[in-house]
């Protein structure tokens, strides 16, 4: 099986111009392959590049050197050099991303915020709203709040809106940056179920989880980005697929 995401000799550093051009290298010659139906967890100390790698895959950060090859519409696309229009298309269809924070648009209801990915895919609005109601209810957001802007919600509620938006549409690649942070045990368990369901349907999930119990529950593969060098635990290179699955079309 071909990888759906192939990271080839990727390097990334940051230059702090307000500190006399101080340069910090975060990632150096990183090469990894990711496959459909596989859940991978990034670990390592703060500053080791976990969130940076997710943002590079999503093209929020530029790639310093190397390639980030994504299978999109059955073609291999280098995120590092793709034009903005193609990046937008890939985000709409192929790569989903749940960050630590929800970007709230004032006067837009929580329900409309959640279903936007479906509307962008031209789903019938009534069907999209039905799906939105289902996932909001599953994540414990009271129906009395659905018509309100998420800007009025608590931090934990905003995180659940963020997760509902991230999981409402199927993505061949799903990036998760601390998706269970700020959640109570009940909602944490629901999110882990959503992740497992996505993997079973063929999504390639790549996430950052600081809770070790969460890591153990979803990870087929653990990737350590510590400064001591890249190491991997879990599945061997010859046994990357612990469960049968139906790969998604990318």
C-alpha positions in Angstrom: 0.0 0.0 0.0 1.2 3.5 -0.9 1.6 6.1 1.9 -1.1 8.8 1.9 1.5 11.2 3.6 5.2 11.0 3.0 7.6 13.4 4.8 11.0 13.5 3.1 14.1 15.1 4.6 12.1 17.9 6.1 13.9 20.7 8.0 12.5 23.6 9.9 14.0 26.4 11.9 12.8 29.7 13.3 14.7 33.0 13.2 14.1 35.5 15.9 14.9 38.8 14.3 14.1 40.8 17.4 16.8 38.8 19.2 19.8 39.5 17.0 18.8 36.9 14.4 18.9 34.0 16.9 18.1 30.8 15.0 16.5 27.7 16.5 16.4 24.4 14.6 13.3 22.5 15.4 13.3 19.6 12.8 16.3 18.3 10.9 16.1 15.8 8.0 12.9 14.3 9.2 11.5 11.4 7.0 8.3 9.5 7.8 5.6 7.7 6.0 1.9 7.5 7.1 -0.7 5.1 5.8 -4.5 5.0 5.6 -6.2 3.4 8.7 -3.2 4.2 10.9 -3.2 6.3 14.1 0.1 7.9 14.9 1.0 9.9 18.0 3.8 12.4 18.2 5.6 12.7 21.6 8.6 14.6 22.9 9.4 17.5 25.2 8.1 21.0 24.6 9.9 22.5 21.6 10.7 19.2 19.9 8.5 20.1 16.9 5.2 18.2 17.4 2.8 21.1 16.7 5.2 22.6 14.2 5.1 19.4 12.2 1.3 19.4 12.1 1.2 23.0 11.0 3.7 22.3 8.2 1.6 19.4 7.0 -1.4 21.8 7.0 0.7 24.5 5.3 0.2 27.0 8.2 4.0 27.0 8.5 6.3 27.0 5.5 8.6 24.0 5.1 12.2 25.0 5.4 13.7 22.2 3.3 12.4 18.8 2.1 9.0 17.6 0.8 5.7 16.9 2.3 3.9 14.7 -0.2 0.1 14.2 0.2 -2.1 11.9 -1.9 -4.9 14.2 -3.1 -7.3 13.2 -5.8 -5.1 10.2 -6.5 -2.1 12.5 -7.3 1.0 13.2 -5.2 1.1 16.8 -4.2 4.1 18.5 -2.4 2.5 20.7 0.3 5.8 22.6 0.6 5.5 24.0 -2.9 1.8 23.9 -3.7 0.0 27.1 -4.7 -2.5 28.7 -2.3 -5.5 27.6 -4.4 -4.4 24.0 -4.3 -3.7 24.2 -0.5 -7.3 25.4 0.0 -8.7 22.5 -2.0 -6.6 20.0 -0.1 -7.8 21.5 3.2 -11.4 21.2 2.0 -11.2 17.6 0.8 -8.1 15.7 2.1 -6.6 17.2 5.3 -8.6 18.0 8.4 -7.0 19.9 11.3 -8.2 20.3 14.9 -6.0 22.9 16.6 -6.0 23.7 20.3 -8.1 26.8 19.8 -11.3 27.6 17.9 -11.3 30.6 15.6 -14.7 32.1 16.3 -16.5 34.3 13.9 -18.9 36.7 15.7 -22.6 36.4 14.9 -22.1 32.9 13.3 -24.0 30.2 15.3 -22.2 27.2 16.8 -24.2 25.0 14.4 -23.2 26.9 11.3 -19.6 26.9 12.5 -19.7 23.1 12.8 -21.3 22.4 9.5 -19.2 24.7 7.4 -16.9 21.9 6.1 -20.0 20.1 4.8 -21.4 23.2 3.1 -18.0 23.8 1.4 -18.4 20.3 0.0 -21.8 21.3 -1.4 -23.8 19.1 0.9 -27.5 19.9 1.0 -27.9 22.4 4.0 -30.7 20.4 5.6 -28.6 17.2 5.6 -25.6 19.2 6.9 -27.6 20.6 9.7 -28.9 17.1 10.7 -25.3 15.9 10.9 -24.3 19.0 12.8 -27.1 18.4 15.4 -26.1 14.8 15.8 -22.4 15.5 16.5 -23.1 18.4 18.8 -25.5 16.3 20.8 -22.9 13.5 21.0 -20.3 15.9 22.3 -22.7 17.2 25.0 -23.4 20.7 23.7 -27.0 21.6 24.8 -29.5 22.3 22.0 -30.3 25.6 23.7 -26.8 26.8 22.7 -26.6 25.8 19.1 -28.0 29.1 17.8 -25.4 31.1 19.8 -22.0 32.2 18.6 -19.3 30.0 20.1 -17.6 33.1 21.3 -20.0 33.1 24.2 -19.0 29.5 25.3 -16.6 28.3 27.9 -13.2 27.1 26.9 -14.2 23.4 27.2 -17.4 24.1 25.1 -15.4 25.9 22.4 -13.0 22.9 22.2 -16.0 20.6 21.7 -17.3 22.9 18.9 -13.8 22.7 17.4 -13.9 18.9 17.6 -17.4 18.7 16.1 -16.3 20.8 13.2 -13.1 18.7 12.7 -14.9 15.3 12.8 -18.1 16.2 10.9 -16.6 15.5 7.5 -14.5 12.5 6.6 -10.9 13.4 5.8 -8.3 10.9 4.5 -5.7 12.7 6.7 -6.8 14.1 10.1 -4.3 16.2 12.2 -5.1 16.6 15.9 -3.2 19.0 18.2 -4.1 18.1 21.8 -7.8 17.3 21.0 -8.5 16.0 24.5 -7.1 19.0 26.4 -9.6 20.9 28.5 -12.1 18.0 28.3 -13.8 16.2 31.2 -13.4 12.4 31.3 -16.8 11.8 29.6 -16.1 14.0 26.6 -12.5 12.7 26.4 -13.9 9.2 26.0 -16.3 10.4 23.3 -13.4 12.1 21.4 -11.3 8.9 21.6 -14.3 7.0 20.1 -14.5 9.5 17.3 -10.8 9.0 16.5 -11.1 5.2 16.6 -14.1 5.4 14.2 -12.2 7.6 11.8 -9.3 5.2 11.8 -11.6 2.2 11.2 -13.1 4.0 8.2 -9.6 4.5 6.7 -8.4 7.9 7.9 -4.8 8.5 8.6 -4.7 10.2 12.0 -1.7 12.0 13.3 -1.9 13.7 16.7 -0.3 15.2 19.7 -1.6 13.9 23.1 0.0 14.8 26.4 -2.3 12.3 28.3 -0.4 9.0 28.3 -3.7 7.0 28.7 -5.1 8.7 25.6 -1.9 7.9 23.7 -2.1 4.2 24.6 -5.8 4.0 23.6 -5.5 5.2 20.1 -1.9 4.9 19.0 -0.9 2.2 16.5 2.4 4.0 16.2 4.3 6.4 18.6 6.9 8.8 17.1 9.4 10.5 19.4 10.6 13.9 18.2 12.9 14.5 21.1 16.3 16.2 20.6 18.0 12.9 21.2 16.9 11.7 17.8 13.9 10.3 16.1 12.7 7.0 17.4 9.5 5.0 16.8 7.7 2.5 19.0 4.8 0.2 18.3 4.4 -1.3 14.9 7.3 -2.6 12.9 7.9 -1.4 9.4 6.5 -4.7 8.1 3.3 -4.6 10.2 1.8 -1.2 10.0 -1.9 -2.2 9.9 -3.2 -3.8 13.0 -6.8 -3.9 11.9 -8.5 -4.5 8.5 -9.9 -1.3 7.1 -11.3 0.2 3.9 -8.9 3.0 2.8 -10.5 6.3 1.8 -10.1 7.8 -1.7 -7.8 10.8 -1.5 
